[in-house]
Amino acid sequence: MNQTSLKTLSLATLIALSAGSAFAGLTTGDQLATTDADIRSRLEADGYTVLSIERDEAEIEVTASSAAGQVEFEISASSGVILATESGEDDHDGAEEDEADESKEDTDASEDEENDDA
């Protein structure tokens, strides 16, 4: 390999690795923060724009956006640990999968009833 090809390959590898880590993002179980200022600072350092922060006694709900889209974080108010994340169709606490499974089960049950009637 000549030197130009090696530089091109190295640059392409660096770009691919950077893109992979950019999309990895924060996820359930990651330690974030407990104060609004620290949450905002950490998310902005990770490339997010914080749109809103809402809190109650047990949880902090943060809506943020990034190049990958909008995401909602549910954070423990006492520990700062991310309890769940949701972005578009991607729900990391499994709730959407559960809803999809329930919907499929309802459809299957309806089809079984229709077959029994026929």
C-alpha positions in Angstrom: 0.0 0.0 0.0 1.3 3.4 -0.8 1.3 6.2 1.8 -1.7 8.0 0.3 -3.8 4.9 0.4 -2.8 4.3 4.0 -3.8 7.8 5.0 -7.1 7.5 3.3 -7.8 4.2 5.0 -6.8 5.6 8.4 -9.1 8.6 7.9 -12.0 6.4 6.8 -11.5 4.2 9.8 -11.4 7.2 12.1 -14.6 8.6 10.6 -16.4 5.3 10.9 -15.4 4.9 14.6 -16.4 8.4 15.4 -19.8 7.9 13.8 -20.4 4.7 15.8 -19.6 6.4 19.1 -21.8 9.4 18.2 -24.8 7.1 17.7 -24.1 5.0 20.8 -25.3 7.9 23.1 -26.4 7.6 26.6 -28.6 4.7 27.6 -30.4 3.0 30.5 -28.1 2.4 33.5 -25.7 5.2 32.6 -24.9 7.7 35.4 -26.0 11.2 34.4 -26.6 13.8 37.1 -29.2 15.0 39.6 -29.2 18.8 39.2 -30.7 20.6 36.2 -27.4 22.4 35.5 -25.3 19.2 35.6 -27.8 17.3 33.5 -27.8 20.1 30.9 -24.0 20.4 31.0 -23.5 16.6 30.5 -26.0 16.3 27.7 -24.6 19.3 25.9 -21.1 17.9 26.2 -22.4 14.7 24.6 -23.8 16.7 21.7 -27.4 17.1 22.8 -29.5 20.2 22.9 -31.8 20.2 26.0 -35.3 21.1 25.1 -37.0 20.6 28.5 -36.4 19.3 32.0 -39.3 18.3 34.2 -39.0 16.7 37.6 -41.1 15.2 40.4 -40.0 13.6 43.6 -38.8 10.3 42.1 -37.8 11.1 38.5 -36.5 13.7 36.2 -37.7 13.7 32.6 -35.5 15.4 30.0 -36.3 15.9 26.4 -33.3 16.6 24.2 -32.3 16.5 20.6 -29.2 15.6 18.7 -28.2 14.9 15.1 -29.8 11.5 15.5 -33.1 13.0 16.5 -35.1 13.7 19.6 -34.8 11.6 22.8 -36.4 11.5 26.2 -34.5 10.4 29.3 -36.1 9.3 32.5 -33.6 9.8 35.3 -33.7 8.8 39.0 -33.9 12.1 40.9 -32.0 10.5 43.8 -29.1 8.8 42.0 -28.9 10.4 38.6 -29.0 7.0 36.8 -30.9 6.9 33.5 -33.9 4.7 34.1 -35.2 4.7 30.5 -34.6 6.4 27.2 -37.0 6.8 24.3 -36.3 8.1 20.9 -38.8 8.0 18.0 -39.5 4.2 17.5 -36.6 3.2 19.8 -37.7 2.5 23.4 -34.8 1.2 25.6 -37.0 0.2 28.5 -38.9 -2.3 26.4 -42.4 -0.6 26.7 -43.0 -0.4 23.0 -42.0 -4.0 22.5 -44.5 -5.0 25.2 -47.2 -2.9 23.5 -46.4 -4.4 20.1 -46.6 -7.9 21.6 -49.9 -7.2 23.3 -51.3 -5.7 20.0 -50.2 -8.9 18.1 -51.8 -11.1 20.8 -55.1 -9.1 20.5 -55.0 -9.5 16.7 -54.3 -13.2 16.9 -57.2 -13.7 19.4 -59.5 -11.8 17.0 -58.5 -14.0 14.1 -59.0 -17.1 16.2 -62.6 -15.9 17.1 -63.3 -15.2 13.4 -62.1 -18.7 12.4 -64.3 -20.3 15.2 -67.3 -18.4 13.9 -66.8 -19.7 10.3 
